[in-house]
Amino acid sequence: MRNSERYAHQAETVMRLAAKAESQAEKEVYLSIAEGWRKLAAVALRAERHEPWPAEPRSWDS
């Protein structure tokens, strides 16, 4: 299993935990963690495909 697949699976697992959360605060924490796993999966997928990382705007470029 590739890293991107493992990270996406982790995001799905955490989303299931969010669905079972007993409070809104707990749910928000799980959703934040799941979003982190999704972002990590996207980065890993780009690396696996050898795609360049998209340039982010820098404050001094404006």
N, C-alpha and C positions, 0 to 999 in steps of 0.2 A: 504494500500500500504506500502510495506517495505521501509526502508530508502534506501537500495541499488537501488530499482526501482525508487524512487523519484530522487536520485542523477543522475542516468542514464538518466532520462527524462530531467533533467536540462541540462545535457551535450548536448542532442539532440537539445534542444531549443537554446542553445548558438551556436551550429553548424549552425543552420538556420540563426541566426543573422550574423555569419561570412560569410555565402554565400551572404548576402545582403550588406556587408560592402562596403563603398564608397572608401576606400583607403586600400592599402596593410598594413599599420601600424594598422589601425582599425581591419582588418581581423586577423592579428597576435595576437592582444590582445584578441579577441574573441576565437581564437584557443587555446591560453594559458589557458583561463578560462575554456573552455570545457575540456581540458586535466586534469585540477584540479578536475572537477566534476567526470570525469571517474575514476581517481585514488581514490577519495573518495568513489565512488560506489564500487570499488573493495575491499577496506578496509571494508566497511559495509557488503558486501556479505560474506567475510571471517568471520567476527564477527557473522553474522547470522547463519553461518554453524558451528560456534565454531571451526574453523580451526586455528592452531597456525600461528602467524605472521612469515613470512620467515625471517631468520637471515640475516642481512646485514653484509658484511665484514667490519671489523674494521681496522683502520690504524695500530694498534699495533699488529695485528695478522699476518702480513706479514713477 
